[in-house]
Each structure stands twice: as structure tokens, then as C-alpha cells.
Amino acid sequence: MKEEKFILEGLVTQSFPNGMFRVRLDNENIVLGYISGNIRRNFIRILPGDRVKIELSRYDLTKGRIIYRLPHKKDSNDND
């Protein structure tokens, strides 16, 4: 049976070289996230301030893989 993974949402707070990011999860934990191959292959840009979905192993809750960048929410004040 495959290992169960936790999928959580968080906010990217800091960017490091080689596709590594510091992510503050919704439960206020800070983890080190790296981008998955699918995001790297499709040239999806992740910047500080973006909301992402991150996949954590139950064995190491300090590192995770960023699997999805969530779309930005439109403010009601925007006239775009």
C-alpha cells in the first residue's frame, strides 16, 4: 500500500534557490517546500505571497512538495 500523504494549504513567505520555498501553513506551522516536477515542467511561477497546496509525508513534517498554486482571489473593489 502506498504511503498516505497530508495535503495542506499555505502561503509562500520566502523564496530560495533551486525551487525551494518557505511556506506558512494555515495551521501556523512553517515548512520547507520544493516544487514538484509537474510545476517545473509547465514553467509555473511561484512567488512569495502565493497560496499553494503542499503535500507532506507523515514521517517528516518539516519538508513538503508543492503540488498546486492556487488562483488569486479577486477583491470586490477590483474593476478588472
GIBEL-V475641 format. One record per run of one state. SS is the DSSP state (h for helix, s for strand, l for the rest). FROM is the first residue (numbers start at 1). TO is the last residue. Records with the same first field share a line. If there is no record, write none. Layout:
SS = FROM-TO ; FROM-TO
This chain:
l = 1-4 ; 26-29 ; 36-36 ; 42-50 ; 58-62 ; 70-80
s = 5-16 ; 20-25 ; 30-35 ; 51-57 ; 63-69
h = 17-19 ; 37-41
